[in-house]
Amino acid sequence: FDASSSVEEIVEGNVTVSQNYPNPFNGVTSVNYTLTSNDEVMVQITDVTGKVIEVMNEGVRTAGSHVLNINSNKLAAGTYYYTISTSNGKVTKAMNVTK
């Protein structure tokens, strides 16, 4: 079993978030998330100290499956956290950047 390829999902409120893939990554990684209802989606990337690196407003998304692509070109090698938030919940997961 390779934990780095795990597609574990976490459900919070109206959002289900899968682990980013590939992880670790250099370049672009994808995060699949599903909404049970239309909602505004915000994405925040933080480092291990909690410092906010980037905030992305995805706007209002429809119920269903969506893909978020995260580019590592502004990130140094290391561990980061991505949080996908809606008005009804939020999910945070770790991702690892290699260079």
N, C-alpha and C positions, 0 to 999 in steps of 0.2 A: 504493500500500500504506500503510495507516494502522497504525503500530506500536501505537497505544493500543488498538486493537481486536483485537490478536493474541490467539489462544487457544493459544499455545505451552504445551505440557505438559512437565513435568519429572517423571521417574520416579526414585524412590530407595527401595530396599527393596521394601516391599509397598504403597507409596502413590504415586499419580500425581496431580499437582496442576496445574490449569489457571490461567492468568492471571485475576485478578479482572476482572469486567465489571459496570458500565462502569468505565473507568479512563482519565483521572482521574474522580473522583466527588465529589458532595456529597450526603449523605444515607446511602443504603445501597448497598453493592456486594456482589456474590455471587462466591463462589469454589467451583468444582466440584472435587471430589476423588474418587478411586476407590481402594478397598482391594481387594487380591487375596485377603485373608483377614480374618477377624474380628480386631479389634485395638482397643486403647485409643487415643484420639486427643486430643492436646493442641494448642492453638493459642496462639501468642504473638505479640503485636504490639509492635514496637520502633520507636523513632525512629532518625534517621540517626546518632545518637551511640551507639546500642546500649542506650539506656535502655528498660527494659521498661515499656510503657504499659498493657498488659492481658494477662491470661492466662485462657484459657477451657478448661475441661475438658469435652470433648464426650462423655466416657465411652466405653464399649465400643461400637463401631460394627460392623455386619455387613459382610461382603464385598459389594462393589458400589459404586454411585455415590451420592454425598452432596453436599449444598449447604450451604455455610457463608455466613451473611449477616453482614457487618461494618457497623456503624453508625458514622458519622463525628461524631456529636453531641458526643463527648468529645475529638475531635481537632482541633487547629489546622490551618490550611492547610499543606501540605508533603508530603514523601515519608516513607513509613513502610514497614516490612517485616513481612510476616506469615510465620510459620513453622508448618507443620503437621507434627507429630511423631507417630510411632507407635513401638512397641518395636523396629521393624525398619528405621527410616529417618526422615529428615526432609527437607522441602523448604522453601526460603525464597524468596519473591518480593517485589518492590517494588510499592507502590501509591501513588497520588498523590491527595491530598485537596485540593479547591478549596472556597473559601467565598465 
